[in-house]
Amino acid sequence: MSLLASLLRLRADASGHAIRTSHVRHLHLSDQPLMMLPLKRTGPAARPLAVMLGTSPLRPRLLIAPPSGSTATMLTALAKAVIGHVASHHRAKEYLPATATRPERARYLDAPQLVVPNQQAVRFLRTLASGLRLRRLDDQSPSANSIRLLGQWLTHFTDRAQIPGSAALVSLTDLLVMHWITGQSPQDDDLATLLAWIYPPFGSTDGRDAARHAEAPDTYRGAGPDTDAAFDNEKLTPLVDAYARDPTPALQELEKLLAAYLQPTWDRLWQAYALLQAIPPTASAGRRWAAERAEFTDHTTHLDQDGRPRPARDQAVSAAISLERREAARAAFNADRALEDPFVRVELRTTGDAVGGTVIAVDDQHTICGPGGRDMWRPRITLSTQDPVHLEPGRLLTSHLHRTARYQVRGLIAGPVDTLVELEITAGMGTVDRPNHTVLPSAGAFLVLTAAPEHFRMPAFPSRDQTPWTHGGPPPEHLGDGDGSQEEQ
């Protein structure tokens, strides 16, 4: 957490009101998402207890799993709901023209979006997906196949949730704290208290008062997937015991109990979603959603043509590729946020990852000799800043005012009061014959520079045959020769 965020958190705590930070939204939000509120039993990590879901705040659907025995009926109903929502986006496609690196390809015009309360719900769905997609194939009934397909789609959504900037599976608490800072701990991602800080109900003194009321024992409703201890001991356990004696009436009472328990959180989900939808999205949010539609199309094609589930454990090469993509996505997402969000730029300046300063010198005649012997225009500027600067020479920066320009750090000169940052413009400035002077600031101008988005190119990874057997490659020809590890005959 940055120094600026800590200061604003202290101010929010002192005033009792949440502080709005970002006024733009960096993730796409669908007009008709599939809202999911999962609940699980205490004990086995992925045994579901109930799921409230739907695409309308007024028509939630509650699916209940029996306290004991098979959960197949509940999972079949869940599969029908999720797969049906996915299938509703398989109607229309667009065709993208071929490029130098990719052939012509199709892409769906829209993609499904799942919304859950918090990261705990994401982790629960990931665990649940792992168990469902890898179910044994000896049962080929329609319900078993639909449950396995549910596992594959939940795997897709939870995998995408690990990609920064992805909006296939959205955690509402994560998105709320991206736009508001409250007086509660940043580790506390409870939806009820967070929303009380941001949008206190009528009659509350302030956000702090509303948050205290929201977490009071007599009013608290968890956002899942875990139930609270008081609810387990006082309400849930007696019904579980009654189910063992007489299942039918106990299951009906359980449905009434869980419906009343989940309804307040269900209402908060849609309230939070409406608050976030009212924030204008950035241009990069639409661009990333287009990429999400392509991922959705590719996964649909994989299921139609191949259908094999992802293995329980990634091999070394596939894990390395996934990590490389996540890191590239994080860098690109951070760069986009800095270009589009003034608060992010200010916060980065306090951490030394961006710089803002006054232009004190401009050398608009500076040139270098290019590879072919021709002069290349490389104007230089010098900034004077009092920001902490942690930018190494050679780092490429950009400006939200001129996003195609690139300013390369050539040197840093630390003084007693300020730091001089010497920069060379290496892209977006045109040529000697056709210069683009708009990217060249005048002396006295104030300039803010952030990290430039990098062009991602997947590095070369070895094939499976070239990977050591210890990392998923082919087995050795003589395992154990000479080291005493070979089994005795």
C-alpha positions in Angstrom: 0.0 0.0 0.0 1.4 3.4 -1.0 2.0 6.3 1.3 -0.8 8.2 -0.5 -3.3 5.3 0.0 -2.3 5.2 3.7 -2.9 8.9 4.1 -6.3 8.7 2.4 -7.3 5.7 4.6 -6.4 7.7 7.7 -8.5 10.6 6.4 -11.4 8.3 5.7 -11.2 6.9 9.2 -11.1 10.4 10.7 -14.0 11.7 8.7 -16.1 8.5 8.7 -16.6 8.7 5.0 -15.1 6.7 2.1 -12.9 8.7 -0.3 -13.5 8.4 -4.0 -10.2 7.9 -5.8 -10.6 6.6 -9.4 -13.3 8.3 -11.5 -12.9 5.9 -14.4 -13.6 2.1 -14.6 -10.9 -0.1 -15.9 -13.0 -3.3 -16.4 -15.9 -4.0 -18.7 -19.2 -4.7 -17.0 -21.9 -6.6 -18.8 -25.5 -5.4 -19.0 -26.6 -8.9 -18.0 -24.0 -10.6 -15.9 -24.5 -14.0 -14.2 -24.4 -13.1 -10.5 -23.3 -16.0 -8.3 -23.3 -16.2 -4.6 -21.9 -19.6 -3.5 -22.1 -21.0 0.0 -20.2 -24.1 1.2 -20.4 -26.4 4.2 -17.8 -26.3 6.9 -15.4 -29.2 6.4 -14.7 -30.5 2.9 -13.1 -27.6 0.9 -15.4 -27.8 -2.1 -18.6 -29.4 -0.9 -21.3 -26.8 -1.9 -24.2 -26.0 0.4 -26.1 -23.6 -1.8 -25.7 -21.2 -4.7 -27.9 -18.2 -5.3 -27.6 -17.0 -8.9 -29.3 -15.2 -11.7 -29.1 -12.4 -14.2 -31.8 -10.2 -12.6 -31.8 -8.8 -9.1 -35.6 -9.5 -8.8 -35.4 -13.1 -9.8 -32.7 -15.0 -8.0 -32.6 -18.8 -8.2 -31.5 -20.7 -5.1 -29.9 -24.2 -5.6 -29.6 -26.3 -2.4 -27.4 -29.3 -1.8 -28.6 -31.9 0.8 -26.6 -31.8 4.0 -25.4 -35.4 3.3 -25.3 -37.7 0.4 -24.9 -36.9 -3.3 -24.7 -33.3 -4.6 -25.3 -34.5 -8.2 -28.8 -33.0 -8.4 -27.8 -29.6 -7.3 -24.6 -29.6 -9.5 -26.7 -30.7 -12.5 -29.0 -27.7 -12.0 -26.0 -25.4 -11.6 -24.5 -26.8 -14.8 -27.7 -26.2 -16.7 -27.8 -22.5 -15.4 -24.1 -21.7 -16.1 -23.9 -23.6 -19.4 -27.2 -22.0 -20.5 -25.8 -18.6 -19.8 -22.6 -19.4 -21.7 -24.6 -20.8 -24.7 -26.7 -17.6 -24.9 -23.5 -15.8 -26.1 -22.9 -18.3 -28.9 -25.3 -16.6 -31.3 -23.4 -14.1 -33.4 -19.8 -13.8 -34.6 -17.6 -11.3 -36.4 -14.7 -12.2 -38.7 -11.4 -10.6 -38.2 -9.2 -10.2 -41.2 -5.9 -12.1 -41.5 -2.7 -10.4 -40.3 1.0 -11.0 -40.9 1.1 -13.4 -37.9 -2.5 -14.8 -37.8 -5.0 -16.1 -40.3 -8.6 -14.9 -40.6 -10.5 -15.9 -37.5 -13.9 -15.6 -36.0 -14.8 -14.0 -32.7 -18.1 -13.9 -30.8 -19.7 -10.5 -30.5 -20.1 -10.9 -26.8 -18.9 -13.1 -24.0 -20.4 -14.3 -20.7 -19.4 -12.6 -17.5 -19.6 -14.1 -14.0 -19.7 -11.8 -10.9 -19.0 -13.0 -7.4 -18.7 -11.1 -4.1 -15.1 -11.5 -3.2 -11.8 -13.4 -3.8 -12.9 -16.2 -1.4 -15.7 -17.0 -3.8 -13.3 -17.1 -6.7 -11.0 -19.6 -4.8 -14.0 -21.7 -3.9 -15.1 -21.9 -7.6 -11.6 -22.8 -8.6 -11.5 -25.7 -6.1 -14.9 -26.8 -7.2 -14.0 -26.6 -10.9 -10.9 -28.8 -10.3 -13.0 -31.6 -8.8 -15.8 -31.4 -11.5 -13.8 -31.3 -14.7 -11.7 -34.3 -13.6 -14.6 -36.6 -12.7 -14.3 -40.2 -13.8 -15.5 -41.0 -17.3 -17.2 -44.3 -16.5 -20.5 -42.4 -16.0 -21.6 -41.1 -19.4 -25.1 -40.0 -18.4 -26.2 -36.6 -19.6 -26.1 -35.2 -16.0 -22.5 -36.5 -15.5 -21.4 -35.0 -18.8 -23.0 -31.6 -18.0 -21.3 -31.6 -14.6 -17.9 -32.2 -16.2 -18.6 -29.5 -18.7 -19.5 -27.2 -15.9 -16.1 -27.9 -14.4 -14.4 -27.0 -17.6 -16.2 -23.7 -17.9 -15.6 -22.8 -14.3 -11.9 -23.6 -14.9 -11.9 -21.2 -17.8 -13.5 -18.4 -15.7 -11.3 -18.9 -12.7 -8.2 -19.1 -14.9 -9.1 -15.9 -16.5 -9.6 -14.3 -13.0 -5.9 -14.7 -12.5 -5.1 -12.5 -15.5 -4.9 -8.8 -14.4 -7.4 -6.7 -16.4 -9.6 -9.7 -17.3 -13.4 -9.2 -16.7 -14.6 -12.8 -17.4 -15.0 -13.4 -13.6 -15.2 -10.2 -11.5 -14.8 -10.0 -7.7 -16.9 -7.0 -6.6 -14.8 -6.2 -3.5 -11.7 -6.0 -5.6 -13.3 -3.6 -8.0 -14.8 -1.5 -5.3 -11.5 -0.9 -3.6 -10.0 0.1 -6.9 -12.3 3.1 -6.8 -12.9 3.9 -3.1 -10.7 4.0 0.0 -12.4 3.4 3.3 -11.4 3.5 6.9 -11.4 -0.2 7.3 -8.4 -2.5 7.0 -7.3 -3.2 3.4 -7.2 -6.9 4.2 -10.9 -6.8 5.1 -12.8 -7.4 1.9 -16.2 -8.0 3.4 -18.8 -6.8 1.0 -21.3 -5.7 3.7 -19.0 -3.3 5.5 -17.2 -2.1 2.4 -20.5 -1.1 0.8 -21.7 0.5 4.0 -18.6 2.7 4.0 -19.1 3.7 0.4 -22.9 4.0 0.3 -24.3 4.2 3.8 -28.0 3.5 4.0 -30.5 6.2 4.9 -30.4 7.0 8.6 -26.8 6.3 9.2 -24.6 9.0 10.6 -21.7 8.2 8.3 -19.9 5.2 6.7 -18.2 4.1 9.9 -21.5 4.0 11.7 -23.1 2.0 8.8 -20.2 -0.4 8.8 -20.5 -1.1 12.5 -24.2 -1.8 12.1 -23.5 -4.1 9.1 -21.1 -6.2 11.1 -23.2 -6.4 14.3 -24.0 -10.0 15.3 -27.7 -9.6 14.9 -27.5 -8.1 11.4 -24.4 -9.6 9.9 -24.7 -11.7 6.7 -21.6 -13.1 5.2 -20.9 -12.7 1.5 -19.8 -16.3 1.3 -18.6 -18.8 0.6 -18.1 -19.5 4.3 -21.0 -19.2 6.8 -20.4 -17.6 10.2 -20.0 -19.6 13.3 -23.1 -18.3 15.0 -25.3 -19.2 12.0 -23.8 -22.7 11.9 -24.3 -23.4 15.6 -27.7 -21.8 16.1 -29.5 -22.3 12.8 -27.7 -24.7 10.4 -26.7 -27.5 12.7 -30.2 -28.2 14.1 -31.6 -28.6 10.5 -28.7 -30.9 9.5 -29.5 -33.1 12.5 -33.2 -33.0 11.6 -32.4 -34.0 8.0 -30.9 -37.2 9.2 -34.2 -38.1 10.8 -36.7 -36.8 8.2 -35.1 -35.4 5.0 -38.1 -33.9 3.2 -39.4 -31.3 5.7 -35.8 -30.5 6.9 -34.8 -29.8 3.3 -37.7 -27.4 2.9 -36.8 -25.6 6.1 -33.2 -25.4 5.0 -34.2 -23.8 1.7 -36.2 -21.1 3.6 -33.3 -20.5 6.0 -30.7 -20.2 3.3 -32.9 -18.0 1.1 -33.3 -15.5 4.1 -29.6 -15.8 4.9 -28.4 -15.0 1.3 -31.0 -12.4 0.3 -29.3 -9.4 2.0 -26.0 -10.2 0.3 -27.7 -10.8 -3.0 -29.2 -7.3 -2.8 -25.8 -5.9 -1.9 -24.3 -7.6 -5.0 -26.6 -5.7 -7.3 -26.3 -2.5 -5.4 -22.5 -2.6 -5.7 -22.7 -3.6 -9.4 -25.0 -0.6 -10.1 -22.5 1.8 -8.4 -19.7 0.4 -10.5 -21.7 0.4 -13.7 -22.3 4.1 -13.3 -18.6 4.8 -13.5 -17.6 5.5 -17.1 -15.3 2.8 -18.6 -11.9 3.6 -20.1 -11.0 2.9 -23.7 -8.7 0.1 -22.7 -11.5 -1.7 -20.9 -13.3 -2.2 -24.2 -10.0 -3.3 -25.9 -9.4 -5.9 -23.1 -13.0 -7.1 -23.4 -12.5 -7.7 -27.1 -9.5 -9.9 -26.1 -11.8 -11.6 -23.6 -14.3 -12.4 -26.4 -11.4 -13.9 -28.4 -10.5 -16.1 -25.4 -14.1 -17.2 -25.0 -14.2 -18.1 -28.7 -11.0 -20.1 -28.5 -12.2 -22.0 -25.4 -15.5 -22.8 -27.1 -13.6 -24.1 -30.2 -11.4 -26.3 -27.9 -14.5 -27.8 -26.2 -16.2 -28.5 -29.6 -13.1 -30.0 -31.3 -11.1 -31.6 -28.5 -13.0 -31.4 -25.2 -10.2 -32.7 -23.1 -10.0 -31.0 -19.7 -6.9 -29.3 -18.5 -4.8 -31.6 -16.4 -4.8 -31.4 -12.6 -1.2 -30.1 -12.6 0.4 -28.0 -15.3 3.7 -29.2 -16.7 6.7 -27.0 -16.4 6.5 -25.4 -19.8 2.8 -24.7 -19.7 3.1 -23.3 -16.2 6.0 -21.0 -17.4 3.9 -19.9 -20.3 0.9 -19.1 -18.1 3.2 -17.2 -15.7 4.7 -15.2 -18.6 1.3 -14.2 -19.8 0.1 -13.2 -16.4 3.2 -11.0 -15.9 2.8 -9.4 -19.3 -0.9 -8.8 -18.7 -0.1 -7.2 -15.3 2.4 -4.8 -16.9 0.0 -3.9 -19.7 -2.9 -3.4 -17.2 -0.8 -1.2 -14.9 0.5 0.9 -17.9 -3.1 1.4 -19.2 -4.3 2.4 -15.7 -1.5 5.0 -15.4 -2.4 6.5 -18.8 -6.1 6.7 -18.1 -6.4 7.4 -14.4 -5.1 10.6 -12.7 -5.2 9.0 -9.3 -3.0 6.1 -10.4 -0.5 8.6 -11.8 -0.3 10.5 -8.6 0.1 7.3 -6.6 2.9 6.1 -8.8 4.7 9.4 -8.3 4.7 8.8 -4.6 6.3 5.4 -5.0 8.9 6.6 -7.5 7.5 4.5 -10.4 6.4 7.6 -12.3 7.8 11.1 -12.4 6.3 14.6 -12.6 8.4 17.7 -13.0 9.0 21.0 -14.7 10.8 21.1 -18.0 13.9 23.3 -17.5 15.8 22.6 -20.7 14.9 21.5 -24.3 17.4 20.5 -27.0 15.3 20.3 -30.1 18.4 20.0 -32.4 19.8 16.9 -31.0 20.3 14.1 -33.6 22.1 10.8 -33.7 23.6 8.8 -36.5 21.3 6.0 -37.5 22.2 2.5 -38.6 22.3 3.5 -42.3 24.4 6.6 -41.6 21.4 9.0 -41.8 20.7 11.6 -39.1 17.9 10.6 -36.8 16.1 13.3 -34.8 16.3 12.6 -31.1 15.3 15.7 -29.1 16.3 15.8 -25.5 14.6 17.4 -22.5 15.5 17.8 -18.8 13.0 17.6 -16.0 13.4 19.1 -12.5 11.4 17.1 -10.0 11.1 16.7 -6.2 9.4 13.3 -6.6 11.2 10.2 -5.4 12.7 8.7 -8.5 13.3 5.0 -8.9 13.8 4.9 -12.7 16.9 3.4 -14.1 18.6 4.7 -17.2 17.2 3.2 -20.4 13.7 2.9 -19.0 11.0 3.9 -21.5 8.3 6.3 -20.3 5.2 7.8 -21.9 2.8 10.7 -21.3 -1.0 10.5 -21.1 -1.0 13.6 -23.3 1.0 11.9 -26.1 0.6 8.1 -25.8 2.5 7.2 -28.9 5.6 9.1 -27.8 8.4 7.4 -25.9 10.7 9.2 -23.5 13.9 7.3 -22.6 15.7 8.0 -19.4 19.2 9.0 -20.2 20.5 10.0 -16.8 19.6 11.1 -13.3 21.4 13.9 -11.4 20.4 14.0 -7.7 20.6 17.4 -6.1 20.0 18.7 -2.5 16.5 19.8 -3.3 15.4 18.2 -6.6 16.5 15.6 -9.1 17.2 16.3 -12.7 15.9 13.7 -15.1 17.5 13.7 -18.6 15.2 12.3 -21.3 15.5 11.5 -25.0 12.4 11.2 -27.2 12.8 8.0 -29.1 9.4 7.4 -30.7 6.4 9.5 -31.8 8.5 12.6 -32.7 8.6 12.1 -36.5 11.8 12.5 -38.5 14.3 15.2 -39.2 12.4 16.1 -42.4 9.0 15.7 -40.9 9.2 16.5 -37.1 6.3 16.2 -34.8 6.7 19.1 -32.4 3.6 18.4 -30.5 5.4 15.7 -28.4 8.1 18.2 -27.5 7.2 20.2 -24.4 8.2 23.8 -24.0 10.4 25.0 -21.2 8.4 25.7 -18.1 5.8 23.1 -18.9 4.8 20.5 -16.2 5.2 16.9 -17.5 4.1 13.6 -15.9 5.6 10.4 -17.3 4.7 6.8 -16.5 6.0 3.5 -17.6 5.4 2.9 -21.3 3.3 -0.2 -22.4 5.7 -2.9 -23.6 5.1 -5.0 -26.7 4.6 -8.5 -25.6 6.4 -11.3 -27.4 6.2 -14.8 -26.0 9.8 -16.0 -25.4 10.8 -19.3 -26.9 10.2 -22.3 -24.6 11.5 -25.8 -25.1 9.2 -28.5 -26.4 8.2 -31.4 -24.2 10.9 -33.6 -25.8 13.5 -31.1 -24.8 12.3 -30.7 -21.3 14.0 -32.8 -18.5 11.9 -35.7 -17.2 11.9 -34.0 -13.8 9.9 -31.2 -15.3 7.4 -33.2 -17.4 9.5 -34.3 -20.3 10.0 -37.9 -21.5 11.2 -40.4 -19.0 14.9 -41.3 -18.9 16.0 -44.4 -20.7 17.9 -45.9 -17.6 16.3 -44.5 -14.5 18.4 -45.2 -11.5 21.6 -46.4 -13.3 24.6 -45.8 -11.1 22.9 -44.0 -8.2 21.3 -47.0 -6.4 17.8 -45.8 -7.0 16.8 -48.6 -9.4 14.3 -51.0 -7.9 15.7 -54.4 -6.8 14.6 -57.3 -8.9 
